[in-house]
C-alpha cells in the first residue's frame, strides 16, 4: 500500500515504523476502514508464531521436509536429502 505524507509524518511523530504497520495489517482486526492490533491480537499472534517456530525446529531436525504434489493432490512427503534417485531405478 502507498502511504501519504500525512501517514509518514504521523509515523515519525509516534515512533511507528513500517514493520509495525505491516504487523498491524497482517494480525490486526479489520473494523470498517481501520485495522486494530491490540494487546489481545499481539498475544494471539505471538502464541501462533511460537507454535510455528516449534514446527520449524522439528522440520529442521529432520533435515527439512519435501512435499510432492500434482495439481491440488498431495502425493508424498519425505525428509529432504533422503531421496535416492538410484533406488527409484531398480
DSSP file (Angstrom, degrees, kcal/mol; ACC not computed):
  #  RESIDUE AA STRUCTURE BP1 BP2  ACC     N-H-->O    O-->H-N    N-H-->O    O-->H-N    TCO  KAPPA ALPHA  PHI   PSI    X-CA   Y-CA   Z-CA
    1    1 A X              0   0    0      0, 0.0     2,-0.3     0, 0.0     0, 0.0   0.000 360.0 360.0 360.0 149.7    0.0    0.0    0.0
    2    2 A X        -     0   0    0      1,-0.0     2,-0.3     0, 0.0     0, 0.0  -0.691 360.0-142.9 -88.2 139.5    1.1    3.5   -0.6
    3    3 A X        -     0   0    0     -2,-0.3     2,-0.1     4,-0.0    -1,-0.0  -0.787  11.1-131.6-102.7 148.8    1.4    5.9    2.3
    4    4 A X     >  -     0   0    0     -2,-0.3     4,-2.4     1,-0.1     5,-0.2  -0.422  26.6-108.8 -87.8 168.1    0.5    9.5    2.3
    5    5 A X  H  > S+     0   0    0      2,-0.2     4,-2.4     1,-0.2     5,-0.2   0.857 122.7  55.7 -64.7 -33.9    2.7   12.4    3.6
    6    6 A X  H  > S+     0   0    0      2,-0.2     4,-2.5     1,-0.2    -1,-0.2   0.938 108.0  47.5 -61.7 -46.3    0.3   12.7    6.5
    7    7 A X  H  > S+     0   0    0      1,-0.2     4,-2.7     2,-0.2    -2,-0.2   0.927 111.7  50.2 -61.2 -46.0    0.9    9.0    7.3
    8    8 A X  H  X S+     0   0    0     -4,-2.4     4,-2.1     1,-0.2    -1,-0.2   0.912 111.4  48.7 -59.1 -43.3    4.6    9.4    7.1
    9    9 A X  H  X S+     0   0    0     -4,-2.4     4,-2.4     1,-0.2    -1,-0.2   0.922 113.1  46.7 -64.0 -44.4    4.6   12.4    9.4
   10   10 A X  H  X S+     0   0    0     -4,-2.5     4,-2.2     2,-0.2     6,-0.2   0.877 109.8  53.8 -67.4 -37.3    2.4   10.7   12.0
   11   11 A X  H  X>S+     0   0    0     -4,-2.7     5,-2.1    -5,-0.2     4,-0.8   0.933 111.3  46.1 -60.4 -45.3    4.6    7.5   11.9
   12   12 A X  H ><5S+     0   0    0     -4,-2.1     3,-0.5     1,-0.2    -2,-0.2   0.915 113.7  48.3 -63.7 -44.0    7.6    9.7   12.6
   13   13 A X  H 3<5S+     0   0    0     -4,-2.4    -1,-0.2     1,-0.2    -2,-0.2   0.853 118.7  39.5 -63.6 -35.3    5.9   11.6   15.4
   14   14 A X  H 3<5S-     0   0    0     -4,-2.2    -1,-0.2    -5,-0.2    -2,-0.2   0.396 107.2-117.5-102.4   2.0    4.6    8.5   17.1
   15   15 A X  T <<5 +     0   0    0     -4,-0.8     2,-0.6    -3,-0.5    -3,-0.2   0.849  64.6 143.2  67.5  33.9    7.6    6.2   16.6
   16   16 A X      < -     0   0    0     -5,-2.1    -1,-0.2    -6,-0.2    -2,-0.1  -0.935  30.9-164.6-109.8 119.2    5.7    3.7   14.5
   17   17 A X     >  -     0   0    0     -2,-0.6     4,-1.8    -3,-0.1     3,-0.3  -0.419  36.3 -97.5 -98.9 176.8    7.7    2.1   11.7
   18   18 A X  H  > S+     0   0    0      1,-0.2     4,-2.8     2,-0.2     5,-0.2   0.821 120.6  60.2 -64.1 -32.1    6.7    0.2    8.5
   19   19 A X  H  > S+     0   0    0      2,-0.2     4,-2.1     1,-0.2    -1,-0.2   0.915 106.4  46.9 -61.9 -41.6    7.3   -3.1   10.2
   20   20 A X  H  > S+     0   0    0     -3,-0.3     4,-2.4     2,-0.2    -2,-0.2   0.893 111.2  51.7 -66.2 -39.1    4.8   -2.3   12.9
   21   21 A X  H  X S+     0   0    0     -4,-1.8     4,-2.4     2,-0.2    -2,-0.2   0.932 109.6  49.6 -61.1 -45.6    2.3   -1.2   10.2
   22   22 A X  H  X S+     0   0    0     -4,-2.8     4,-2.1     1,-0.2    -2,-0.2   0.888 110.5  50.4 -62.1 -39.5    2.8   -4.5    8.4
   23   23 A X  H  X S+     0   0    0     -4,-2.1     4,-3.1     2,-0.2     5,-0.5   0.918 109.9  50.4 -63.5 -43.1    2.2   -6.4   11.6
   24   24 A X  H  X S+     0   0    0     -4,-2.4     4,-1.9     1,-0.2    -2,-0.2   0.913 112.4  46.7 -61.6 -42.4   -1.0   -4.5   12.3
   25   25 A X  H  < S+     0   0    0     -4,-2.4    -1,-0.2    -5,-0.2    -2,-0.2   0.847 118.1  42.6 -69.2 -33.1   -2.2   -5.2    8.8
   26   26 A X  H  < S+     0   0    0     -4,-2.1    -2,-0.2    -5,-0.2    -1,-0.2   0.911 130.9  19.6 -79.1 -43.7   -1.3   -8.9    9.0
   27   27 A X  H  < S+     0   0    0     -4,-3.1    -3,-0.2    -5,-0.2    -2,-0.2   0.545 101.5 100.0-107.5 -10.0   -2.5   -9.7   12.5
   28   28 A X  S  < S-     0   0    0     -4,-1.9     2,-0.6    -5,-0.5     9,-0.3  -0.187  74.0-108.8 -76.9 169.9   -5.0   -6.9   13.4
   29   29 A X  E     -A   36   0A   0      7,-2.9     7,-2.6     2,-0.0     2,-0.3  -0.878  28.4-128.6-100.7 122.0   -8.8   -7.0   13.2
   30   30 A X  E     +A   35   0A   0     -2,-0.6     2,-0.4     5,-0.2     5,-0.3  -0.531  27.8 178.3 -68.8 132.2  -10.4   -5.0   10.4
   31   31 A X  E >   -A   34   0A   0      3,-3.1     3,-1.8    -2,-0.3     2,-0.4  -0.822  61.3 -63.1-134.8  91.9  -13.1   -2.7   11.8
   32   32 A X  T 3  S-     0   0    0     -2,-0.4    -1,-0.1     1,-0.3     0, 0.0  -0.523 120.6 -12.2  66.4-121.9  -14.6   -0.7    8.9
   33   33 A X  T 3  S+     0   0    0     -2,-0.4     2,-0.3    -3,-0.1    -1,-0.3   0.281 128.1  77.4 -94.7  11.2  -11.8    1.5    7.5
   34   34 A X  E <   -A   31   0A   0     -3,-1.8    -3,-3.1    -5,-0.0     2,-0.4  -0.797  63.4-150.3-115.6 159.0   -9.5    0.8   10.4
   35   35 A X  E     -A   30   0A   0     -2,-0.3     2,-0.5    -5,-0.3    -5,-0.2  -0.988  17.2-155.6-127.4 122.0   -7.3   -2.2   11.4
   36   36 A X  E     -A   29   0A   0     -7,-2.6    -7,-2.9    -2,-0.4     2,-0.6  -0.858  14.4-176.6-104.3 125.3   -6.8   -2.7   15.2
   37   37 A X        +     0   0    0     -2,-0.5    -9,-0.1    -9,-0.3     2,-0.1  -0.854  23.9 169.4-116.7  92.1   -3.8   -4.5   16.6
   38   38 A X     >  -     0   0    0     -2,-0.6     4,-2.4   -14,-0.1     5,-0.2  -0.251  52.5 -87.6 -93.6-176.5   -4.4   -4.6   20.3
   39   39 A X  H  > S+     0   0    0      1,-0.2     4,-2.6     2,-0.2     5,-0.2   0.883 126.6  53.8 -59.9 -39.8   -2.7   -6.4   23.1
   40   40 A X  H  > S+     0   0    0      1,-0.2     4,-2.5     2,-0.2    -1,-0.2   0.932 110.2  45.7 -62.6 -46.5   -5.0   -9.4   22.7
   41   41 A X  H  > S+     0   0    0      2,-0.2     4,-2.4     1,-0.2    -1,-0.2   0.879 112.5  51.8 -65.7 -37.5   -4.2   -9.7   19.0
   42   42 A X  H  X S+     0   0    0     -4,-2.4     4,-2.4     2,-0.2    -2,-0.2   0.930 110.7  48.3 -62.1 -45.2   -0.5   -9.3   19.7
   43   43 A X  H  X S+     0   0    0     -4,-2.6     4,-2.2     2,-0.2    -2,-0.2   0.924 112.6  47.6 -61.6 -46.1   -0.7  -12.1   22.3
   44   44 A X  H  X S+     0   0    0     -4,-2.5     4,-2.3     1,-0.2    -1,-0.2   0.901 112.3  49.6 -63.0 -41.8   -2.5  -14.4   19.9
   45   45 A X  H  X S+     0   0    0     -4,-2.4     4,-2.5     1,-0.2    -1,-0.2   0.900 110.0  51.3 -64.1 -41.0    0.0  -13.7   17.1
   46   46 A X  H  X S+     0   0    0     -4,-2.4     4,-2.1     2,-0.2    -2,-0.2   0.900 109.7  49.6 -64.0 -40.8    2.9  -14.4   19.4
   47   47 A X  H  X S+     0   0    0     -4,-2.2     4,-2.1     2,-0.2    -2,-0.2   0.924 111.7  48.8 -63.1 -43.7    1.4  -17.7   20.5
   48   48 A X  H  X S+     0   0    0     -4,-2.3     4,-2.5     1,-0.2    -2,-0.2   0.913 111.0  49.8 -62.7 -43.0    0.9  -18.7   16.9
   49   49 A X  H  X S+     0   0    0     -4,-2.5     4,-2.3     1,-0.2    -1,-0.2   0.867 108.6  52.9 -65.5 -36.0    4.4  -17.7   16.0
   50   50 A X  H  X S+     0   0    0     -4,-2.1     4,-2.0     2,-0.2    -1,-0.2   0.915 109.9  48.5 -63.7 -42.3    5.8  -19.8   18.9
   51   51 A X  H  X S+     0   0    0     -4,-2.1     4,-2.0     1,-0.2    -2,-0.2   0.926 112.3  48.6 -62.3 -44.2    3.8  -22.8   17.7
   52   52 A X  H  X S+     0   0    0     -4,-2.5     4,-2.6     1,-0.2    -2,-0.2   0.875 108.0  54.9 -63.9 -37.1    5.2  -22.3   14.1
   53   53 A X  H  X S+     0   0    0     -4,-2.3     4,-2.3     2,-0.2    -1,-0.2   0.909 107.1  50.3 -62.1 -42.5    8.7  -21.9   15.5
   54   54 A X  H  X S+     0   0    0     -4,-2.0     4,-1.9     2,-0.2    -1,-0.2   0.904 111.5  48.0 -61.8 -41.4    8.4  -25.3   17.2
   55   55 A X  H  X S+     0   0    0     -4,-2.0     4,-2.4     2,-0.2    -2,-0.2   0.905 111.0  50.7 -66.6 -40.8    7.2  -26.9   14.0
   56   56 A X  H  X S+     0   0    0     -4,-2.6     4,-2.5     1,-0.2    -2,-0.2   0.879 108.5  52.3 -63.7 -37.7   10.0  -25.3   12.0
   57   57 A X  H  X S+     0   0    0     -4,-2.3     4,-2.1     2,-0.2    -1,-0.2   0.888 109.5  49.8 -64.4 -38.1   12.5  -26.7   14.6
   58   58 A X  H  X S+     0   0    0     -4,-1.9     4,-0.9     2,-0.2    -2,-0.2   0.916 111.5  48.1 -65.7 -43.0   11.0  -30.2   14.1
   59   59 A X  H ><>S+     0   0    0     -4,-2.4     5,-2.6     1,-0.2     3,-0.6   0.901 111.8  50.1 -63.3 -40.8   11.3  -29.8   10.3
   60   60 A X  H ><5S+     0   0    0     -4,-2.5     3,-1.8     1,-0.2    -1,-0.2   0.875 104.1  58.0 -66.2 -37.0   14.9  -28.6   10.6
   61   61 A X  H 3<5S+     0   0    0     -4,-2.1    -1,-0.2     1,-0.3    -2,-0.2   0.755 105.1  52.1 -65.7 -21.9   15.8  -31.5   12.9
   62   62 A X  T <<5S-     0   0    0     -4,-0.9    -1,-0.3    -3,-0.6    -2,-0.2   0.413 124.0-106.1 -89.1  -0.5   14.7  -33.9   10.1
   63   63 A X  T < 5S-     0   0    0     -3,-1.8    -3,-0.2    -4,-0.1    -2,-0.1   0.599  75.6 -53.7  85.4  12.1   16.9  -32.0    7.7
   64   64 A X      < -     0   0    0     -5,-2.6    16,-1.8    -6,-0.2     2,-0.4  -0.225  61.8-101.9 102.4 164.0   14.0  -30.4    6.0
   65   65 A X  E     -B   79   0B   0     14,-0.3     2,-0.4    -2,-0.1    14,-0.2  -0.981  21.8-158.8-127.9 135.5   10.8  -31.7    4.5
   66   66 A X  E     -B   78   0B   0     12,-3.1    12,-2.0    -2,-0.4     2,-0.5  -0.953   6.2-165.0-112.5 134.4    9.9  -32.2    0.8
   67   67 A X  E     -B   77   0B   0     -2,-0.4     2,-0.5    10,-0.2    10,-0.2  -0.981   6.5-153.5-119.7 127.7    6.3  -32.4   -0.3
   68   68 A X  E     +B   76   0B   0      8,-2.9     7,-2.7    -2,-0.5     8,-1.2  -0.869  21.9 172.6-102.2 130.5    5.5  -33.8   -3.7
   69   69 A X  E     -B   74   0B   0     -2,-0.5     2,-0.4     5,-0.3     5,-0.2  -0.927  26.9-158.2-135.1 159.1    2.2  -32.6   -5.3
   70   70 A X  E >  S-B   73   0B   0      3,-2.5     3,-2.1    -2,-0.3     2,-0.3  -0.923  72.3 -48.7-136.2 110.3    0.4  -32.8   -8.6
   71   71 A X  T 3  S-     0   0    0     -2,-0.4    -2,-0.0     1,-0.3     0, 0.0  -0.502 124.4 -20.0  62.9-123.5   -2.2  -30.0   -9.1
   72   72 A X  T 3  S+     0   0    0     -2,-0.3     2,-0.4    -3,-0.1    -1,-0.3   0.513 118.2  97.9 -92.3  -7.2   -4.3  -29.9   -5.9
   73   73 A X  E <   -B   70   0B   0     -3,-2.1    -3,-2.5     1,-0.0     2,-0.6  -0.683  66.3-142.3 -90.1 133.0   -3.3  -33.5   -4.8
   74   74 A X  E     -B   69   0B   0     -2,-0.4    -5,-0.3    -5,-0.2     3,-0.1  -0.848  21.3-178.5 -89.5 121.2   -0.5  -34.1   -2.2
   75   75 A X  E     -     0   0B   0     -7,-2.7     2,-0.3    -2,-0.6    -6,-0.2   0.928  51.3 -32.8 -90.9 -52.9    1.3  -37.3   -3.4
   76   76 A X  E     -B   68   0B   0     -8,-1.2    -8,-2.9     2,-0.0     2,-0.3  -0.958  46.7-145.4-160.1 173.0    4.0  -38.0   -0.8
   77   77 A X  E     +B   67   0B   0     -2,-0.3     2,-0.3   -10,-0.2   -10,-0.2  -0.987  18.8 164.8-146.9 152.5    6.5  -36.5    1.6
   78   78 A X  E     -B   66   0B   0    -12,-2.0   -12,-3.1    -2,-0.3     2,-0.3  -0.977  46.3 -76.4-159.4 166.8   10.0  -37.3    2.8
   79   79 A X  E >   -B   65   0B   0     -2,-0.3     3,-2.2   -14,-0.2     4,-0.4  -0.531  57.5-107.4 -69.4 131.9   12.9  -35.8    4.6
   80   80 A X  T 3  S+     0   0    0    -16,-1.8    -1,-0.1    -2,-0.3    -3,-0.0  -0.375 106.0  23.6 -61.2 134.0   14.9  -33.5    2.3
   81   81 A X  T 3  S+     0   0    0     -2,-0.1    -1,-0.3    -3,-0.0    -2,-0.1   0.293 101.3  90.2  92.2 -10.1   18.1  -35.1    1.2
   82   82 A X    <   +     0   0    0     -3,-2.2     2,-0.2     2,-0.0    -2,-0.2   0.574  57.3 106.9 -94.9  -9.1   16.9  -38.6    1.9
   83   83 A X        -     0   0    0     -4,-0.4     2,-0.6    -5,-0.1     3,-0.1  -0.514  53.8-160.9 -72.6 133.0   15.5  -39.2   -1.7
   84   84 A X     >  -     0   0    0     -2,-0.2     4,-0.9     1,-0.1     3,-0.2  -0.943  14.4-168.6-118.9 111.4   17.6  -41.6   -3.7
   85   85 A X  H  > S+     0   0    0     -2,-0.6     4,-0.6     1,-0.2     3,-0.2   0.818  90.5  60.0 -64.6 -29.9   17.2  -41.4   -7.5
   86   86 A X  H >4 S+     0   0    0      1,-0.2     3,-1.0     2,-0.2     4,-0.5   0.900 100.8  53.9 -64.6 -41.3   19.2  -44.6   -7.7
   87   87 A X  H >4 S+     0   0    0      1,-0.3     3,-0.6    -3,-0.2    -1,-0.2   0.777 103.1  57.1 -66.5 -26.1   16.7  -46.5   -5.6
   88   88 A X  H 3< S+     0   0    0     -4,-0.9    -1,-0.3    -3,-0.2    -2,-0.2   0.673  98.7  60.9 -79.0 -16.2   13.9  -45.5   -7.9
   89   89 A X  T <<        0   0    0     -3,-1.0    -1,-0.2    -4,-0.6    -2,-0.2   0.627 360.0 360.0 -84.3 -14.0   15.6  -47.0  -11.0
   90   90 A X    <         0   0    0     -3,-0.6    -1,-0.2    -4,-0.5    -2,-0.1   0.490 360.0 360.0 -75.7 360.0   15.6  -50.6   -9.5
